[in-house]
Amino acid sequence: MEKASYGLGDGDRISPATEIDGLLAGVGYSIRPSDLRHVAERLEKLDSAMIAAAAAGLPPEFLCSDAVHYNPSDLAAWVDSMAMLTKLPPDHFVPTNPAPAAWTDEICPPAPPPAASVAAMAETSPSVEEEDAGIRLVHLLMTCADFIQRGDCQSATAVIEEMELLLPRVGIAFGIGKVACFFVEALNRRLRPLASTSTSPLAAEHEIFYHYFYEASPYLKFAHFTANQAIVEAFEDRDRVHVIDLNLMHGLQWPALIQALALRPGGPPFLRLTVLGPPSADGRNSLCEVGHRLADLAYSVGVPFDFRVVVAVNLDEVRPRMLRVEPGEAVAVNSVLQLHRLLRDPGLPGPIDTVLSWIAELRPLVLTVVEQEADHNRPAFLDRFTQALFYYSTVLDSLEAGAAAGGQVTAELVGFAELYLQREICNIVCCEGADRVERHEPLTSWRSRLGHAGFWPAHLGSNAFRQASMLLTLFSGEGYGVEEVDGCLTLGWHGRAVISASAWHLEDYVAAPPAGNILPNYDNSHAIRVNYRDIGESSSSSAHRNAASGSQT
């Protein structure tokens, strides 16, 4: 049998070899280009060993193991051990191109003794095995998503089973193993919906995980601080201000705004806060409870305060008259991670158009918008799956870095915060149509959509940038970074934008809203109000609540 030749000719030289060897050694490579002649010789020996072993009657599966030999010295030792096992004399292997007389191993680790067993030589470092398995996992995830897009559920299920066997080798406690575990579970739920639980969590459950995510990372704090700064600047010199929040989420954003207004030169304005939200599933009026706590805070810092809840199952069912905007009020509308839930497939009408229309009717002084800087609303499943895989890999990596750095961000806190992200992943991967609400789009798409609705970007000033940058000092991860993009701010991890904050105003803004938005006799039977106006009385703040849970305006 004619042997293939792997040798290098005399004219094939790498120059300058010493310099290249040093560069590769500096980044961790344990093989030198100047040693390639020796590697070629060993490959020829391997070829001879396999032929000789076959002639000696050894079965092919004995020679073919699952080991991957990344180090040429390990490969050489394996060839030597093959010679011993096949009882072939060393001079049986005659190289086509003899190696240099003197060969040193300054960079490569020394080869194991020739008498080592094949099993010992087949062992590679755990980190190399894990890395190889991780790459294999990513490849299988993409393959599975492709099968699903083609409608080949049988092949997709087979790939999932293969990934489930591979996950223990990688480990699911951190890194790509954890990311892959979340996506494998989501793919499994999509293919086996009868065996899965609902991917639409209860509102109360969603708010709990939202709170954990808020505590474990700077993303939501960045969103709140940046939006509040835009609102404070818009309300400058205004005596009556009205903030309309599209989703209260425990009211985490508003204590900082109340305190900022309390410190305003010339005294605080009269603040009205109207929040929109669905009815409580457990019968408790949790939104009004939040209102009571905010009223206590406003009383303690001397800010006249009025809190009102408008119960609405869907935002597109809200009408401006329900919000009771009064003449002369400076209005701000706040949306944090809410508008993307109103989108539909590109090109199709959705609730977003109705909501932006009634927001424009309110004539707000500013509209603050915070959204994930992602592209998960693509119609093709494979496209959005790919985008989601890399996006959530970035976010989960930043959470793990925070936990590893110690401090107040503990591993337990990060674990609960990851449940918030896992539910988003499930919705993106499992759901279609109106059930898929996590339809994140990048800032460029929002700029176009808001522009069509009549809104223009309001430049977030240097104060917002400075506050956002100072916020990052509270977190140990050094990979966070704030960037300014055409007047908007983004917060990212190692150069990859994760969340964006922007402010918008109407091109033809006028201070007073249209008279048609004020209906004194409107039946607001679905409204709840916590009213605190008179801060001069000496009794406790609870005495200033004119209406308890379930009271009417």
C-alpha positions, -999 to +999 in steps of 0.1 A: +000+000+000+014+034-010+018+057+020+006+093+019+034+118+024+029+146+050+064+159+049+075+194+042+099+201+013+132+218+019+119+250+004+089+252+028+104+273+056+087+296+081+106+328+087+114+342+111+106+310+130+118+322+164+096+353+164+065+334+154+073+307+180+074+334+207+042+351+197+022+318+197+038+308+230+027+341+245-010+334+238-009+299+251-002+277+221+021+247+228+033+240+193+058+260+173+057+264+135+094+255+135+084+220+148+060+213+119+087+191+102+087+169+133+049+168+134+049+157+097+073+128+106+050+117+134+020+117+112+038+094+088+046+071+117+010+071+127+000+061+091+025+033+092+014+022+127-022+019+116-012-002+085+010-024+106-016-028+133-042-039+108-017-064+095-012-077+130-049-084+133-060-056+156-096-045+150-101-009+136-121+002+167-090-006+188-071+021+170-099+046+167-107+062+200-128+093+209-096+112+219-087+143+201-049+149+202-042+186+202-005+183+213+020+168+189+040+154+217+010+134+229+004+122+194+040+110+192+037+091+224+005+075+212+023+064+180+051+049+201+026+031+223+009+017+191+043+003+181+046-015+215+010-029+213+015-042+178+049-057+188+066-039+159+103-030+161+110+007+163+130+006+131+098-006+113+088+030+109+111+047+084+103+084+079+102+099+045+118+131+057+141+125+087+138+149+116+167+172+126+194+155+147+187+178+177+151+186+186+142+203+219+109+207+235+111+242+251+074+251+247+057+217+243+053+197+275+073+165+277+057+134+261+045+107+285+067+076+288+064+053+258+051+024+280+020+044+289-013+027+280-035+038+251-062+047+276-039+071+295-027+087+263-063+093+252-070+115+282-072+152+274-075+181+298-111+187+312-111+223+300-103+212+264-131+186+266-156+211+280-147+237+254-151+212+226-184+200+240-196+236+243-188+244+207-207+212+198-237+223+218-239+256+200-238+238+167-265+214+178-287+243+190-285+260+156-291+227+138-322+220+160-336+255+153-331+250+116-350+217+117-379+234+135-380+261+109-382+235+082-410+216+101-388+185+107-399+179+143-386+143+143-350+154+135-353+183+159-363+160+187-334+137+180-310+166+182-325+177+216-319+142+229-283+144+218-279+178+235-294+164+268-267+138+268-240+163+261-250+189+287-236+169+317-202+169+300-202+207+298-219+214+331-250+237+335-239+257+365-223+285+344-211+296+310-223+281+277-237+251+296-262+272+315-272+292+284-276+260+264-297+244+291-322+273+290-325+271+252-327+233+252-356+235+276-373+261+255-369+240+224-382+210+242-413+229+253-420+241+218-419+205+204-438+190+233-463+216+244-486+191+261-458+182+286-449+218+293-462+244+316-475+278+305-449+302+291-470+332+301-464+338+338-488+354+362-483+391+366-474+388+402-448+361+395-434+382+367-430+412+390-412+391+416-386+379+391-384+415+377-374+426+412-346+400+415-333+411+381-334+447+392-312+439+423-288+416+405-277+438+376-274+475+367-297+472+336-330+482+352-314+508+375-298+524+345-332+524+328-349+541+358-322+566+365-319+577+329-357+580+324-360+599+357-333+624+346-351+631+314-384+636+332-368+659+358-353+681+331-386+682+312-404+693+344-381+722+351-400+753+364-433+734+362-456+736+392-480+708+383-466+677+368-483+644+358-464+612+352-482+583+334-465+550+339-474+521+315-464+495+341-457+501+378-436+470+386-435+475+424-429+512+419-391+508+419-385+537+396-404+564+415-388+569+449-358+584+432-380+608+412-399+619+443-366+626+461-352+645+431-383+667+429-381+673+466-347+688+462-356+711+433-347+747+438-378+768+445-396+739+460-412+707+447-441+707+422-474+690+428-469+655+414-496+633+400-487+597+392-511+576+372-502+539+366-518+514+343-521+478+351-542+446+350-565+436+378-549+415+405-555+378+400-555+371+438-580+398+447-553+420+464-549+455+452-512+454+450-509+485+429-528+506+454-505+492+482-475+505+462-493+538+460-497+540+498-459+535+502-451+561+476-475+585+494-457+579+527-424+587+510-438+619+493-452+630+527-418+625+544-399+646+519-426+673+514-438+666+479-475+671+472-486+638+457-516+622+440-516+585+430-541+569+408-545+535+392-563+528+360-571+491+357-567+480+321-561+444+308-546+457+275-529+490+269-546+495+236-580+496+254-569+528+273-583+561+261-569+596+270-600+606+289-594+577+314-562+594+325-577+627+336-550+650+323-558+685+336-552+718+319-518+733+326-502+700+337-468+691+323-473+654+312-446+627+309-453+592+297-430+565+309-425+531+293-398+507+307-397+473+288-434+476+277-438+488+242-422+457+226-450+436+240-474+455+218-457+446+185-467+420+160-448+404+130-431+431+109-456+446+084-486+436+104-507+461+124-506+457+161-516+474+194-485+495+193-501+519+167-532+525+189-511+531+220-487+555+204-518+573+190-534+579+224-501+588+239-497+615+213-532+628+221-521+635+256-495+660+243-468+648+266-438+670+273-416+639+272-420+602+264-393+580+280-387+547+263-365+519+276-362+487+256-339+457+252-313+464+225-320+432+207-337+419+175-361+392+185-390+401+163-379+386+131-405+364+113-380+336+106-376+313+136-339+306+130-331+343+127-346+353+160-333+321+177-298+330+167-302+366+179-317+354+212-289+329+218-261+355+215-281+382+233-289+362+264-254+347+264-242+382+269-267+391+297-261+358+316-224+362+313-227+397+329-248+383+358-223+355+364-194+380+365-213+400+392-218+370+413-182+359+410-170+394+420-187+390+454-203+420+472-241+423+475-248+404+443-248+368+455-251+336+435-286+330+450-298+364+439-284+358+404-301+325+403-335+341+408-327+369+384-319+342+357-355+329+361-367+363+347-345+359+317-354+322+313-391+331+309-382+356+282-362+330+264-392+305+266-416+331+252-393+339+223-386+303+214-419+286+223-446+310+213-460+324+180-487+349+171-503+370+199-488+347+225-453+358+217-449+391+235-411+393+240-407+410+206-376+431+213-364+454+185-332+475+184-331+513+188-330+520+151-364+503+147-379+523+175-366+555+161-384+548+128-416+537+145-418+566+169-410+590+141-439+578+121-461+584+152-450+620+153-423+618+180-388+633+177-358+623+198-349+646+227-312+645+234-304+629+268-280+654+283-246+650+300-263+646+334-280+614+323-247+601+309-228+610+341-254+594+363-254+562+343-217+560+344-216+566+382-242+539+386-218+513+372-193+520+400-217+502+423-212+469+404-180+450+404-181+438+368-156+458+348-172+448+315-202+473+317-201+504+295-224+533+287-225+547+252-242+577+236-259+569+203-275+599+185-288+614+218-298+581+233-279+560+258-271+523+258-257+501+285-238+470+274-214+443+284-180+441+268-191+463+240-224+445+232-254+468+239-280+452+261-305+479+269-313+513+255-329+545+270-343+573+250-365+604+253-390+617+228-412+647+223-438+658+198-427+680+170-456+705+175-459+702+213-483+725+231-484+726+269-521+722+275-539+690+263-570+692+241-602+699+260-617+667+247-593+648+270-610+662+301-643+647+310-654+656+346-684+633+344-665+603+331-674+572+349-641+559+361-654+529+380-622+510+373-599+537+388-584+536+422-569+566+439-545+573+468-545+611+473-521+630+494-522+668+489-520+687+522-485+682+536-489+709+562-509+688+587-490+672+615-507+638+615-492+607+600-491+601+563-518+574+565-543+601+576-538+619+543-549+590+522-583+601+510-592+567+496-582+532+504-581+502+482-612+501+460-622+537+466-636+559+438-622+592+425 
